[in-house]
Amino acid sequence: MATWLIAVGAALVIAGALLELFPTQFGWFGRPPGDIRIESERGRLFVPITAMLIFSLALGMLLSLWRR
């Protein structure tokens, strides 16, 4: 369990560093068609349905390849 937590933490640190160093390269993520974006005077609501489906599929494929 500890090894998995270290690996996930390292992956999050790397992802955060990539987002900080190259923000324009990842500007497309979170804005695909299908995401719900509601803005009003009282506030904003953002539900990234399509973005999370893409992320989940990619992560699932990577994990299935890694397990083999």
PQR file with spaces between the fields and no chain letter, atoms N, CA, C, O and H, PARSE charges and radii, in Angstrom:
ATOM       1  N    MET     1       0.819   -1.187    0.000 -0.4000 1.5000
ATOM       2  CA   MET     1       0.000    0.000    0.000 -0.0000 2.0000
ATOM       3  C    MET     1       0.866    1.255    0.000  0.5500 1.7000
ATOM       4  O    MET     1       0.562    2.228   -0.691 -0.5500 1.4000
ATOM       5  N    ALA     2       1.930    1.229    0.766 -0.4000 1.5000
ATOM       6  CA   ALA     2       2.797    2.401    0.846 -0.0000 2.0000
ATOM       7  C    ALA     2       3.445    2.698   -0.502  0.5500 1.7000
ATOM       8  O    ALA     2       3.605    3.860   -0.876 -0.5500 1.4000
ATOM       9  H    ALA     2       2.177    0.439    1.327  0.4000 1.0000
ATOM      10  N    THR     3       3.813    1.658   -1.221 -0.4000 1.5000
ATOM      11  CA   THR     3       4.431    1.851   -2.537 -0.0000 2.0000
ATOM      12  C    THR     3       3.453    2.526   -3.495  0.5500 1.7000
ATOM      13  O    THR     3       3.835    3.414   -4.256 -0.5500 1.4000
ATOM      14  H    THR     3       3.683    0.714   -0.917  0.4000 1.0000
ATOM      15  N    TRP     4       2.191    2.102   -3.454 -0.4000 1.5000
ATOM      16  CA   TRP     4       1.174    2.718   -4.317 -0.0000 2.0000
ATOM      17  C    TRP     4       0.969    4.186   -3.972  0.5500 1.7000
ATOM      18  O    TRP     4       0.836    5.024   -4.864 -0.5500 1.4000
ATOM      19  H    TRP     4       1.881    1.380   -2.835  0.4000 1.0000
ATOM      20  N    LEU     5       0.944    4.499   -2.685 -0.4000 1.5000
ATOM      21  CA   LEU     5       0.762    5.888   -2.280 -0.0000 2.0000
ATOM      22  C    LEU     5       1.937    6.757   -2.714  0.5500 1.7000
ATOM      23  O    LEU     5       1.750    7.903   -3.125 -0.5500 1.4000
ATOM      24  H    LEU     5       1.052    3.818   -1.960  0.4000 1.0000
ATOM      25  N    ILE     6       3.139    6.214   -2.623 -0.4000 1.5000
ATOM      26  CA   ILE     6       4.324    6.955   -3.073 -0.0000 2.0000
ATOM      27  C    ILE     6       4.267    7.175   -4.579  0.5500 1.7000
ATOM      28  O    ILE     6       4.588    8.263   -5.057 -0.5500 1.4000
ATOM      29  H    ILE     6       3.291    5.283   -2.290  0.4000 1.0000
ATOM      30  N    ALA     7       3.861    6.148   -5.334 -0.4000 1.5000
ATOM      31  CA   ALA     7       3.773    6.264   -6.790 -0.0000 2.0000
ATOM      32  C    ALA     7       2.709    7.291   -7.195  0.5500 1.7000
ATOM      33  O    ALA     7       2.940    8.100   -8.094 -0.5500 1.4000
ATOM      34  H    ALA     7       3.600    5.264   -4.946  0.4000 1.0000
ATOM      35  N    VAL     8       1.565    7.261   -6.545 -0.4000 1.5000
ATOM      36  CA   VAL     8       0.504    8.224   -6.856 -0.0000 2.0000
ATOM      37  C    VAL     8       0.950    9.632   -6.500  0.5500 1.7000
ATOM      38  O    VAL     8       0.696   10.568   -7.258 -0.5500 1.4000
ATOM      39  H    VAL     8       1.377    6.604   -5.815  0.4000 1.0000
ATOM      40  N    GLY     9       1.611    9.797   -5.359 -0.4000 1.5000
ATOM      41  CA   GLY     9       2.118   11.102   -4.963 -0.0000 2.0000
ATOM      42  C    GLY     9       3.148   11.637   -5.944  0.5500 1.7000
ATOM      43  O    GLY     9       3.132   12.819   -6.286 -0.5500 1.4000
ATOM      44  H    GLY     9       1.816    9.036   -4.743  0.4000 1.0000
ATOM      45  N    ALA    10       4.050   10.760   -6.399 -0.4000 1.5000
ATOM      46  CA   ALA    10       5.060   11.171   -7.375 -0.0000 2.0000
ATOM      47  C    ALA    10       4.410   11.559   -8.701  0.5500 1.7000
ATOM      48  O    ALA    10       4.830   12.522   -9.341 -0.5500 1.4000
ATOM      49  H    ALA    10       4.063    9.799   -6.121  0.4000 1.0000
ATOM      50  N    ALA    11       3.389   10.812   -9.113 -0.4000 1.5000
ATOM      51  CA   ALA    11       2.688   11.143  -10.354 -0.0000 2.0000
ATOM      52  C    ALA    11       1.984   12.488  -10.243  0.5500 1.7000
ATOM      53  O    ALA    11       1.970   13.258  -11.204 -0.5500 1.4000
ATOM      54  H    ALA    11       3.048   10.029   -8.593  0.4000 1.0000
ATOM      55  N    LEU    12       1.403   12.780   -9.088 -0.4000 1.5000
ATOM      56  CA   LEU    12       0.742   14.070   -8.897 -0.0000 2.0000
ATOM      57  C    LEU    12       1.745   15.222   -8.894  0.5500 1.7000
ATOM      58  O    LEU    12       1.464   16.298   -9.422 -0.5500 1.4000
ATOM      59  H    LEU    12       1.415   12.155   -8.308  0.4000 1.0000
ATOM      60  N    VAL    13       2.909   14.992   -8.301 -0.4000 1.5000
ATOM      61  CA   VAL    13       3.951   16.024   -8.305 -0.0000 2.0000
ATOM      62  C    VAL    13       4.429   16.292   -9.726  0.5500 1.7000
ATOM      63  O    VAL    13       4.613   17.447  -10.110 -0.5500 1.4000
ATOM      64  H    VAL    13       3.138   14.118   -7.872  0.4000 1.0000
ATOM      65  N    ILE    14       4.630   15.238  -10.507 -0.4000 1.5000
ATOM      66  CA   ILE    14       5.071   15.395  -11.898 -0.0000 2.0000
ATOM      67  C    ILE    14       3.990   16.108  -12.717  0.5500 1.7000
ATOM      68  O    ILE    14       4.298   17.005  -13.502 -0.5500 1.4000
ATOM      69  H    ILE    14       4.481   14.300  -10.194  0.4000 1.0000
ATOM      70  N    ALA    15       2.735   15.713  -12.538 -0.4000 1.5000
ATOM      71  CA   ALA    15       1.643   16.370  -13.267 -0.0000 2.0000
ATOM      72  C    ALA    15       1.542   17.842  -12.888  0.5500 1.7000
ATOM      73  O    ALA    15       1.326   18.690  -13.754 -0.5500 1.4000
ATOM      74  H    ALA    15       2.485   14.984  -11.901  0.4000 1.0000
ATOM      75  N    GLY    16       1.694   18.150  -11.621 -0.4000 1.5000
ATOM      76  CA   GLY    16       1.657   19.540  -11.181 -0.0000 2.0000
ATOM      77  C    GLY    16       2.807   20.352  -11.749  0.5500 1.7000
ATOM      78  O    GLY    16       2.629   21.506  -12.138 -0.5500 1.4000
ATOM      79  H    GLY    16       1.869   17.461  -10.917  0.4000 1.0000
ATOM      80  N    ALA    17       3.991   19.745  -11.797 -0.4000 1.5000
ATOM      81  CA   ALA    17       5.147   20.439  -12.363 -0.0000 2.0000
ATOM      82  C    ALA    17       4.956   20.697  -13.858  0.5500 1.7000
ATOM      83  O    ALA    17       5.302   21.770  -14.351 -0.5500 1.4000
ATOM      84  H    ALA    17       4.136   18.808  -11.482  0.4000 1.0000
ATOM      85  N    LEU    18       4.409   19.723  -14.576 -0.4000 1.5000
ATOM      86  CA   LEU    18       4.153   19.909  -16.003 -0.0000 2.0000
ATOM      87  C    LEU    18       3.126   21.014  -16.243  0.5500 1.7000
ATOM      88  O    LEU    18       3.278   21.821  -17.160 -0.5500 1.4000
ATOM      89  H    LEU    18       4.127   18.851  -14.175  0.4000 1.0000
ATOM      90  N    LEU    19       2.091   21.046  -15.423 -0.4000 1.5000
ATOM      91  CA   LEU    19       1.085   22.100  -15.568 -0.0000 2.0000
ATOM      92  C    LEU    19       1.656   23.475  -15.242  0.5500 1.7000
ATOM      93  O    LEU    19       1.256   24.473  -15.840 -0.5500 1.4000
ATOM      94  H    LEU    19       1.968   20.390  -14.679  0.4000 1.0000
ATOM      95  N    GLU    20       2.584   23.527  -14.301 -0.4000 1.5000
ATOM      96  CA   GLU    20       3.192   24.805  -13.934 -0.0000 2.0000
ATOM      97  C    GLU    20       4.186   25.271  -14.994  0.5500 1.7000
ATOM      98  O    GLU    20       4.251   26.462  -15.298 -0.5500 1.4000
ATOM      99  H    GLU    20       2.909   22.716  -13.816  0.4000 1.0000
ATOM     100  N    LEU    21       4.959   24.345  -15.558 -0.4000 1.5000
ATOM     101  CA   LEU    21       5.987   24.703  -16.533 -0.0000 2.0000
ATOM     102  C    LEU    21       5.434   24.957  -17.931  0.5500 1.7000
ATOM     103  O    LEU    21       5.943   25.810  -18.657 -0.5500 1.4000
ATOM     104  H    LEU    21       4.906   23.378  -15.311  0.4000 1.0000
ATOM     105  N    PHE    22       4.396   24.221  -18.307 -0.4000 1.5000
ATOM     106  CA   PHE    22       3.837   24.320  -19.655 -0.0000 2.0000
ATOM     107  C    PHE    22       2.326   24.543  -19.604  0.5500 1.7000
ATOM     108  O    PHE    22       1.571   23.675  -20.043 -0.5500 1.4000
ATOM     109  H    PHE    22       3.982   23.528  -17.718  0.4000 1.0000
ATOM     110  N    PRO    23       1.865   25.676  -19.083 -0.5600 1.5000
ATOM     111  CA   PRO    23       0.412   25.867  -18.937  0.2800 2.0000
ATOM     112  C    PRO    23      -0.333   25.963  -20.261  0.5500 1.7000
ATOM     113  O    PRO    23      -1.503   25.589  -20.333 -0.5500 1.4000
ATOM     114  N    THR    24       0.322   26.459  -21.313 -0.4000 1.5000
ATOM     115  CA   THR    24      -0.379   26.590  -22.593 -0.0000 2.0000
ATOM     116  C    THR    24      -0.547   25.248  -23.298  0.5500 1.7000
ATOM     117  O    THR    24      -1.440   25.100  -24.131 -0.5500 1.4000
ATOM     118  H    THR    24       1.272   26.763  -21.254  0.4000 1.0000
ATOM     119  N    GLN    25       0.286   24.284  -22.983 -0.4000 1.5000
ATOM     120  CA   GLN    25       0.198   22.968  -23.621 -0.0000 2.0000
ATOM     121  C    GLN    25      -1.006   22.170  -23.129  0.5500 1.7000
ATOM     122  O    GLN    25      -1.503   21.294  -23.838 -0.5500 1.4000
ATOM     123  H    GLN    25       1.012   24.405  -22.306  0.4000 1.0000
ATOM     124  N    PHE    26      -1.476   22.471  -21.914 -0.4000 1.5000
ATOM     125  CA   PHE    26      -2.588   21.724  -21.339 -0.0000 2.0000
ATOM     126  C    PHE    26      -3.847   22.563  -21.219  0.5500 1.7000
ATOM     127  O    PHE    26      -4.746   22.212  -20.455 -0.5500 1.4000
ATOM     128  H    PHE    26      -1.072   23.182  -21.338  0.4000 1.0000
ATOM     129  N    GLY    27      -3.931   23.665  -21.957 -0.4000 1.5000
ATOM     130  CA   GLY    27      -5.101   24.533  -21.912 -0.0000 2.0000
ATOM     131  C    GLY    27      -6.349   23.880  -22.479  0.5500 1.7000
ATOM     132  O    GLY    27      -7.462   24.272  -22.128 -0.5500 1.4000
ATOM     133  H    GLY    27      -3.200   23.950  -22.577  0.4000 1.0000
ATOM     134  N    TRP    28      -6.186   22.891  -23.349 -0.4000 1.5000
ATOM     135  CA   TRP    28      -7.323   22.215  -23.964 -0.0000 2.0000
ATOM     136  C    TRP    28      -8.051   21.323  -22.974  0.5500 1.7000
ATOM     137  O    TRP    28      -9.254   21.106  -23.113 -0.5500 1.4000
ATOM     138  H    TRP    28      -5.282   22.573  -23.635  0.4000 1.0000
ATOM     139  N    PHE    29      -7.343   20.801  -21.973 -0.4000 1.5000
ATOM     140  CA   PHE    29      -7.964   19.864  -21.037 -0.0000 2.0000
ATOM     141  C    PHE    29      -8.916   20.610  -20.117  0.5500 1.7000
ATOM     142  O    PHE    29      -8.556   21.635  -19.539 -0.5500 1.4000
ATOM     143  H    PHE    29      -6.365   20.977  -21.860  0.4000 1.0000
ATOM     144  N    GLY    30     -10.118   20.098  -19.984 -0.4000 1.5000
ATOM     145  CA   GLY    30     -11.117   20.740  -19.152 -0.0000 2.0000
ATOM     146  C    GLY    30     -12.081   21.602  -19.932  0.5500 1.7000
ATOM     147  O    GLY    30     -12.992   22.187  -19.347 -0.5500 1.4000
ATOM     148  H    GLY    30     -10.410   19.264  -20.454  0.4000 1.0000
ATOM     149  N    ARG    31     -11.904   21.697  -21.245 -0.4000 1.5000
ATOM     150  CA   ARG    31     -12.804   22.508  -22.064 -0.0000 2.0000
ATOM     151  C    ARG    31     -13.327   21.760  -23.302  0.5500 1.7000
ATOM     152  O    ARG    31     -13.668   22.410  -24.290 -0.5500 1.4000
ATOM     153  H    ARG    31     -11.163   21.222  -21.721  0.4000 1.0000
ATOM     154  N    PRO    32     -13.402   20.445  -23.286 -0.5600 1.5000
ATOM     155  CA   PRO    32     -13.958   19.767  -24.463  0.2800 2.0000
ATOM     156  C    PRO    32     -15.475   19.897  -24.501  0.5500 1.7000
ATOM     157  O    PRO    32     -16.101   20.236  -23.496 -0.5500 1.4000
ATOM     158  N    PRO    33     -16.068   19.623  -25.672 -0.5600 1.5000
ATOM     159  CA   PRO    33     -17.530   19.646  -25.746  0.2800 2.0000
ATOM     160  C    PRO    33     -18.115   18.583  -24.813  0.5500 1.7000
ATOM     161  O    PRO    33     -17.580   17.477  -24.725 -0.5500 1.4000
ATOM     162  N    GLY    34     -19.161   18.894  -24.148 -0.4000 1.5000
ATOM     163  CA   GLY    34     -19.774   17.954  -23.214 -0.0000 2.0000
ATOM     164  C    GLY    34     -19.570   18.351  -21.771  0.5500 1.7000
ATOM     165  O    GLY    34     -20.292   17.877  -20.894 -0.5500 1.4000
ATOM     166  H    GLY    34     -19.596   19.792  -24.219  0.4000 1.0000
ATOM     167  N    ASP    35     -18.602   19.210  -21.505 -0.4000 1.5000
ATOM     168  CA   ASP    35     -18.432   19.721  -20.161 -0.0000 2.0000
ATOM     169  C    ASP    35     -19.506   20.768  -19.894  0.5500 1.7000
ATOM     170  O    ASP    35     -19.851   21.549  -20.780 -0.5500 1.4000
ATOM     171  H    ASP    35     -18.015   19.595  -22.217  0.4000 1.0000
ATOM     172  N    ILE    36     -20.026   20.783  -18.693 -0.4000 1.5000
ATOM     173  CA   ILE    36     -21.090   21.713  -18.338 -0.0000 2.0000
ATOM     174  C    ILE    36     -20.476   22.922  -17.649  0.5500 1.7000
ATOM     175  O    ILE    36     -19.758   22.796  -16.657 -0.5500 1.4000
ATOM     176  H    ILE    36     -19.746   20.149  -17.973  0.4000 1.0000
ATOM     177  N    ARG    37     -20.771   24.095  -18.194 -0.4000 1.5000
ATOM     178  CA   ARG    37     -20.257   25.345  -17.650 -0.0000 2.0000
ATOM     179  C    ARG    37     -21.423   26.318  -17.524  0.5500 1.7000
ATOM     180  O    ARG    37     -22.009   26.726  -18.526 -0.5500 1.4000
ATOM     181  H    ARG    37     -21.354   24.198  -19.000  0.4000 1.0000
ATOM     182  N    ILE    38     -21.754   26.687  -16.296 -0.4000 1.5000
ATOM     183  CA   ILE    38     -22.854   27.617  -16.058 -0.0000 2.0000
ATOM     184  C    ILE    38     -22.294   28.808  -15.283  0.5500 1.7000
ATOM     185  O    ILE    38     -21.720   28.645  -14.206 -0.5500 1.4000
ATOM     186  H    ILE    38     -21.278   26.356  -15.482  0.4000 1.0000
ATOM     187  N    GLU    39     -22.465   30.001  -15.839 -0.4000 1.5000
ATOM     188  CA   GLU    39     -22.002   31.214  -15.175 -0.0000 2.0000
ATOM     189  C    GLU    39     -23.181   32.154  -14.998  0.5500 1.7000
ATOM     190  O    GLU    39     -23.961   32.375  -15.925 -0.5500 1.4000
ATOM     191  H    GLU    39     -22.931   30.134  -16.713  0.4000 1.0000
ATOM     192  N    SER    40     -23.302   32.699  -13.812 -0.4000 1.5000
ATOM     193  CA   SER    40     -24.339   33.683  -13.533 -0.0000 2.0000
ATOM     194  C    SER    40     -23.737   34.772  -12.651  0.5500 1.7000
ATOM     195  O    SER    40     -22.553   34.736  -12.316 -0.5500 1.4000
ATOM     196  H    SER    40     -22.669   32.520  -13.059  0.4000 1.0000
ATOM     197  N    GLU    41     -24.565   35.730  -12.286 -0.4000 1.5000
ATOM     198  CA   GLU    41     -24.098   36.806  -11.427 -0.0000 2.0000
ATOM     199  C    GLU    41     -23.755   36.300  -10.031  0.5500 1.7000
ATOM     200  O    GLU    41     -22.890   36.858   -9.356 -0.5500 1.4000
ATOM     201  H    GLU    41     -25.527   35.759  -12.558  0.4000 1.0000
ATOM     202  N    ARG    42     -24.429   35.253   -9.609 -0.4000 1.5000
ATOM     203  CA   ARG    42     -24.236   34.736   -8.250 -0.0000 2.0000
ATOM     204  C    ARG    42     -23.072   33.779   -8.124  0.5500 1.7000
ATOM     205  O    ARG    42     -22.589   33.553   -7.015 -0.5500 1.4000
ATOM     206  H    ARG    42     -25.131   34.799  -10.157  0.4000 1.0000
ATOM     207  N    GLY    43     -22.604   33.207   -9.222 -0.4000 1.5000
ATOM     208  CA   GLY    43     -21.494   32.267   -9.125 -0.0000 2.0000
ATOM     209  C    GLY    43     -21.273   31.490  -10.402  0.5500 1.7000
ATOM     210  O    GLY    43     -21.910   31.736  -11.427 -0.5500 1.4000
ATOM     211  H    GLY    43     -22.997   33.390  -10.123  0.4000 1.0000
ATOM     212  N    ARG    44     -20.366   30.559  -10.314 -0.4000 1.5000
ATOM     213  CA   ARG    44     -20.022   29.723  -11.467 -0.0000 2.0000
ATOM     214  C    ARG    44     -20.085   28.252  -11.080  0.5500 1.7000
ATOM     215  O    ARG    44     -19.790   27.881   -9.943 -0.5500 1.4000
ATOM     216  H    ARG    44     -19.848   30.360   -9.481  0.4000 1.0000
ATOM     217  N    LEU    45     -20.474   27.425  -12.039 -0.4000 1.5000
ATOM     218  CA   LEU    45     -20.516   25.977  -11.847 -0.0000 2.0000
ATOM     219  C    LEU    45     -19.844   25.332  -13.051  0.5500 1.7000
ATOM     220  O    LEU    45     -20.160   25.650  -14.198 -0.5500 1.4000
ATOM     221  H    LEU    45     -20.713   27.726  -12.962  0.4000 1.0000
ATOM     222  N    PHE    46     -18.913   24.423  -12.778 -0.4000 1.5000
ATOM     223  CA   PHE    46     -18.208   23.725  -13.847 -0.0000 2.0000
ATOM     224  C    PHE    46     -18.199   22.244  -13.520  0.5500 1.7000
ATOM     225  O    PHE    46     -17.698   21.843  -12.470 -0.5500 1.4000
ATOM     226  H    PHE    46     -18.656   24.165  -11.847  0.4000 1.0000
ATOM     227  N    VAL    47     -18.754   21.420  -14.418 -0.4000 1.5000
ATOM     228  CA   VAL    47     -18.799   19.971  -14.244 -0.0000 2.0000
ATOM     229  C    VAL    47     -18.091   19.346  -15.446  0.5500 1.7000
ATOM     230  O    VAL    47     -18.657   19.295  -16.538 -0.5500 1.4000
ATOM     231  H    VAL    47     -19.161   21.745  -15.272  0.4000 1.0000
ATOM     232  N    PRO    48     -16.851   18.867  -15.255 -0.5600 1.5000
ATOM     233  CA   PRO    48     -16.064   18.356  -16.381  0.2800 2.0000
ATOM     234  C    PRO    48     -16.367   16.895  -16.716  0.5500 1.7000
ATOM     235  O    PRO    48     -15.527   16.019  -16.509 -0.5500 1.4000
ATOM     236  N    ILE    49     -17.554   16.638  -17.227 -0.4000 1.5000
ATOM     237  CA   ILE    49     -17.977   15.263  -17.500 -0.0000 2.0000
ATOM     238  C    ILE    49     -17.097   14.620  -18.574  0.5500 1.7000
ATOM     239  O    ILE    49     -16.529   13.552  -18.345 -0.5500 1.4000
ATOM     240  H    ILE    49     -18.237   17.349  -17.395  0.4000 1.0000
ATOM     241  N    THR    50     -16.979   15.247  -19.727 -0.4000 1.5000
ATOM     242  CA   THR    50     -16.214   14.672  -20.833 -0.0000 2.0000
ATOM     243  C    THR    50     -14.729   14.589  -20.498  0.5500 1.7000
ATOM     244  O    THR    50     -14.080   13.592  -20.812 -0.5500 1.4000
ATOM     245  H    THR    50     -17.440   16.115  -19.914  0.4000 1.0000
ATOM     246  N    ALA    51     -14.192   15.613  -19.870 -0.4000 1.5000
ATOM     247  CA   ALA    51     -12.773   15.603  -19.516 -0.0000 2.0000
ATOM     248  C    ALA    51     -12.466   14.447  -18.571  0.5500 1.7000
ATOM     249  O    ALA    51     -11.443   13.781  -18.729 -0.5500 1.4000
ATOM     250  H    ALA    51     -14.720   16.423  -19.614  0.4000 1.0000
ATOM     251  N    MET    52     -13.326   14.198  -17.598 -0.4000 1.5000
ATOM     252  CA   MET    52     -13.074   13.118  -16.657 -0.0000 2.0000
ATOM     253  C    MET    52     -13.279   11.745  -17.299  0.5500 1.7000
ATOM     254  O    MET    52     -12.613   10.783  -16.916 -0.5500 1.4000
ATOM     255  H    MET    52     -14.158   14.739  -17.470  0.4000 1.0000
ATOM     256  N    LEU    53     -14.188   11.641  -18.268 -0.4000 1.5000
ATOM     257  CA   LEU    53     -14.327   10.375  -18.999 -0.0000 2.0000
ATOM     258  C    LEU    53     -13.062   10.061  -19.791  0.5500 1.7000
ATOM     259  O    LEU    53     -12.595    8.921  -19.796 -0.5500 1.4000
ATOM     260  H    LEU    53     -14.729   12.422  -18.580  0.4000 1.0000
ATOM     261  N    ILE    54     -12.513   11.063  -20.453 -0.4000 1.5000
ATOM     262  CA   ILE    54     -11.271   10.876  -21.205 -0.0000 2.0000
ATOM     263  C    ILE    54     -10.143   10.487  -20.267  0.5500 1.7000
ATOM     264  O    ILE    54      -9.383    9.565  -20.562 -0.5500 1.4000
ATOM     265  H    ILE    54     -12.892   11.989  -20.449  0.4000 1.0000
ATOM     266  N    PHE    55     -10.025   11.174  -19.150 -0.4000 1.5000
ATOM     267  CA   PHE    55      -8.978   10.885  -18.174 -0.0000 2.0000
ATOM     268  C    PHE    55      -9.144    9.481  -17.606  0.5500 1.7000
ATOM     269  O    PHE    55      -8.160    8.756  -17.455 -0.5500 1.4000
ATOM     270  H    PHE    55     -10.643   11.923  -18.911  0.4000 1.0000
ATOM     271  N    SER    56     -10.362    9.093  -17.293 -0.4000 1.5000
ATOM     272  CA   SER    56     -10.621    7.772  -16.732 -0.0000 2.0000
ATOM     273  C    SER    56     -10.297    6.665  -17.727  0.5500 1.7000
ATOM     274  O    SER    56      -9.717    5.646  -17.354 -0.5500 1.4000
ATOM     275  H    SER    56     -11.161    9.681  -17.415  0.4000 1.0000
ATOM     276  N    LEU    57     -10.667    6.858  -18.989 -0.4000 1.5000
ATOM     277  CA   LEU    57     -10.344    5.855  -20.009 -0.0000 2.0000
ATOM     278  C    LEU    57      -8.839    5.715  -20.205  0.5500 1.7000
ATOM     279  O    LEU    57      -8.325    4.600  -20.303 -0.5500 1.4000
ATOM     280  H    LEU    57     -11.139    7.686  -19.292  0.4000 1.0000
ATOM     281  N    ALA    58      -8.138    6.829  -20.262 -0.4000 1.5000
ATOM     282  CA   ALA    58      -6.688    6.790  -20.440 -0.0000 2.0000
ATOM     283  C    ALA    58      -6.016    6.114  -19.248  0.5500 1.7000
ATOM     284  O    ALA    58      -5.120    5.289  -19.426 -0.5500 1.4000
ATOM     285  H    ALA    58      -8.555    7.735  -20.183  0.4000 1.0000
ATOM     286  N    LEU    59      -6.439    6.457  -18.045 -0.4000 1.5000
ATOM     287  CA   LEU    59      -5.858    5.857  -16.853 -0.0000 2.0000
ATOM     288  C    LEU    59      -6.175    4.363  -16.782  0.5500 1.7000
ATOM     289  O    LEU    59      -5.315    3.569  -16.402 -0.5500 1.4000
ATOM     290  H    LEU    59      -7.167    7.128  -17.900  0.4000 1.0000
ATOM     291  N    GLY    60      -7.386    3.977  -17.139 -0.4000 1.5000
ATOM     292  CA   GLY    60      -7.756    2.559  -17.161 -0.0000 2.0000
ATOM     293  C    GLY    60      -6.928    1.762  -18.148  0.5500 1.7000
ATOM     294  O    GLY    60      -6.500    0.647  -17.850 -0.5500 1.4000
ATOM     295  H    GLY    60      -8.084    4.623  -17.448  0.4000 1.0000
ATOM     296  N    MET    61      -6.699    2.335  -19.335 -0.4000 1.5000
ATOM     297  CA   MET    61      -5.868    1.632  -20.320 -0.0000 2.0000
ATOM     298  C    MET    61      -4.426    1.501  -19.840  0.5500 1.7000
ATOM     299  O    MET    61      -3.805    0.453  -20.017 -0.5500 1.4000
ATOM     300  H    MET    61      -7.046    3.241  -19.578  0.4000 1.0000
ATOM     301  N    LEU    62      -3.898    2.555  -19.238 -0.4000 1.5000
ATOM     302  CA   LEU    62      -2.525    2.491  -18.726 -0.0000 2.0000
ATOM     303  C    LEU    62      -2.394    1.458  -17.615  0.5500 1.7000
ATOM     304  O    LEU    62      -1.422    0.704  -17.581 -0.5500 1.4000
ATOM     305  H    LEU    62      -4.403    3.406  -19.095  0.4000 1.0000
ATOM     306  N    LEU    63      -3.353    1.418  -16.715 -0.4000 1.5000
ATOM     307  CA   LEU    63      -3.291    0.440  -15.631 -0.0000 2.0000
ATOM     308  C    LEU    63      -3.457   -0.984  -16.131  0.5500 1.7000
ATOM     309  O    LEU    63      -2.811   -1.896  -15.615 -0.5500 1.4000
ATOM     310  H    LEU    63      -4.143    2.030  -16.742  0.4000 1.0000
ATOM     311  N    SER    64      -4.312   -1.195  -17.129 -0.4000 1.5000
ATOM     312  CA   SER    64      -4.465   -2.545  -17.663 -0.0000 2.0000
ATOM     313  C    SER    64      -3.196   -2.997  -18.395  0.5500 1.7000
ATOM     314  O    SER    64      -2.840   -4.174  -18.339 -0.5500 1.4000
ATOM     315  H    SER    64      -4.837   -0.454  -17.548  0.4000 1.0000
ATOM     316  N    LEU    65      -2.527   -2.094  -19.066 -0.4000 1.5000
ATOM     317  CA   LEU    65      -1.259   -2.441  -19.716 -0.0000 2.0000
ATOM     318  C    LEU    65      -0.162   -2.706  -18.679  0.5500 1.7000
ATOM     319  O    LEU    65       0.689   -3.576  -18.867 -0.5500 1.4000
ATOM     320  H    LEU    65      -2.817   -1.138  -19.112  0.4000 1.0000
ATOM     321  N    TRP    66      -0.198   -1.949  -17.595 -0.4000 1.5000
ATOM     322  CA   TRP    66       0.833   -2.093  -16.564 -0.0000 2.0000
ATOM     323  C    TRP    66       0.680   -3.405  -15.808  0.5500 1.7000
ATOM     324  O    TRP    66       1.679   -3.992  -15.391 -0.5500 1.4000
ATOM     325  H    TRP    66      -0.889   -1.243  -17.442  0.4000 1.0000
ATOM     326  N    ARG    67      -0.543   -3.873  -15.624 -0.4000 1.5000
ATOM     327  CA   ARG    67      -0.792   -5.125  -14.902 -0.0000 2.0000
ATOM     328  C    ARG    67      -0.353   -6.351  -15.684  0.5500 1.7000
ATOM     329  O    ARG    67      -0.069   -7.390  -15.089 -0.5500 1.4000
ATOM     330  H    ARG    67      -1.355   -3.396  -15.962  0.4000 1.0000
ATOM     331  N    ARG    68      -0.294   -6.251  -16.997 -0.4000 1.5000
ATOM     332  CA   ARG    68       0.074   -7.410  -17.821 -0.0000 2.0000
ATOM     333  C    ARG    68       1.515   -7.659  -17.779  0.5500 1.7000
ATOM     334  O    ARG    68       1.998   -8.596  -18.415 -0.5500 1.4000
ATOM     335  H    ARG    68      -0.525   -5.407  -17.481  0.4000 1.0000
